[in-house]
Amino acid sequence: MPLPFHASTRTALSQNLDPASGLRTRVLTTSKLELAWQAGELVVRCAVARAVISGHQEPARTRRWARGEQ
């Protein structure tokens, strides 16, 4: 590939919680973009990588009270 005239990297961290299981997952996503000219044509290269960096289950919470119960 010819020398790029533009290169950028974007990193995002997301945290998700599954309400049914209590499983908390954090995902690190990194994307890369490169733009270059080759023989008068624009060459676009992109890549993405995702990694789960942690996942654990929170202890289930008990309800303190329920409406209508005594």
N, C-alpha and C positions, 0 to 999 in steps of 0.2 A: 504494500500500500504506500502511496506517496505521503509526504510529510503533511499532516493535517494543519489547516489554518484555524480550526476551532476544535477544542477538546474540553468536555465538561463532565463532572461527576456529581451525582446527586445521591445523598444518603438519607433514608427515612427510617424512623423507629416507630412501630405501631404496637399497641398493647390491646389485646382482645380478651374478653371474658365470656366464656360459655355459661349462660345462666342455668342451664339444666345440670351440668356436671360440676360447675365451679372451677373448671380448668382455666387458668390464666396463662396466656401465651404472649410472648414478646417476639416480634419478627423484625429483623434488620434487613432492609432492602437497599441495595446499591445499584445504581444504573450509570452507565457510561455512554457518552455520545462523542463521535469524532466525525468531522466533515473535512473533505479534501477534494481537490480538483485533480483529475487524471484524464489527459487527452481531451480537454474541453468538457468533460462530464463531471457532475458532482457525485462523489462517492460518499455514502453514508454508512457508518459502522456503528452498531449499538449492541449493548450487552446488559444483562441484568443478572444479579445474584441475590438470592434470598437465603437467610439463615435464621432458624429458630434458636434464639439465644437463651431462653429459659421457658420452662413450663412446669407448673406445680399446681396441685389441687388445694384450694382453700378448704378449711374444715367447714362442714355444713352447719349453718346457723339454725338454731331452733327458734320457733316463734315464741315470743314472750306471752302473747295472748291472742285469742281469736275472737272476733266479734260474734256475739250470740252465745258463747260458751260461758259456763259458770264454774 
